[in-house]
């Protein structure tokens, strides 16, 4: 069998459309070669197989041709959820099909491997990232509201409005504000899932540093415990300042969620020193781990924090 001619450099390692191939001088015979898998009409993938099965997650370079070949379209819904690396679980996120949206003045996208959507879009609701058109983070949050629970929508909202820690991240501003999310809801009244999104926005707070922290916060307030302060710098004795994940200053109770990173030897030493600082200052530190959260209502975590508050004079 004759060896096919090599592809031009720009198309060698990424999926491309027929039009891009023609513009690069590739012949139709070369495009029909069995070594170029076709995930959908008019699209080819060099040196790769079409993503399939539960483990398939469409990568940005794989998604881009689908938005290019269908005019005025952008990656959206579950595909945008994955692209933006939102925390949490999206029902049906093991579906390898790509979600594409267009303005509602146009026909719904219909092609193999695609879930098509149409809707109303404002200019700032579609952004371009390295050549890929994708719905903005706030619009993606709203688009997925129909499939998500109120608490999981809150987890994503907290992630979007979180103030980053400059020492550990490459950004200094949150992805958006609570006001930006509220404006998104006001723009699209009647959208499926908007009632859940409004409830989630009411629950969202600036200050949670991770999805587990948000889930813990919601479990505590849903159980009737007072609302905690989030990552509040706390002056302890000897000029020591600590910033617990959650705190109840009036009762001198602090709550920390210890994720997997806290099992490292170096981190264990730091956690012991942190607990000693709180103890010396007369605070009670409650440490929560994944095992305390491993049930629907996180009752073990709630029980630990409730007991600490009661011991410090809190009255339900």
Secondary structure, DSSP 8 states (H G I E B T S, - for coil): --------GGGSSS-EEHHHHHHTT--HHHHT-TTEE-SSTTEEEET-----STT----HHHHHHHHHHSTTEEE-HHHHHHHTT-SS--TTTT---EEEEEETTS-----TTEEEEEE---GGGEEEETTEEEE-HHHHHHHTTTTS-HHHHHHHHHHHH----TTTSS-SS-S--HHHHHHHHHHTTT-TTHHHHHHHHHH--TT--SHHHHHHHHHHHHTT----EES-EEE-GGG-EEE-SEEEGGGTEEEEE--GGGGSHHHHHHHHHHHHHHHHTT-EEEEE-HHHH-STT-HHHHHHHHHHHHHTT---
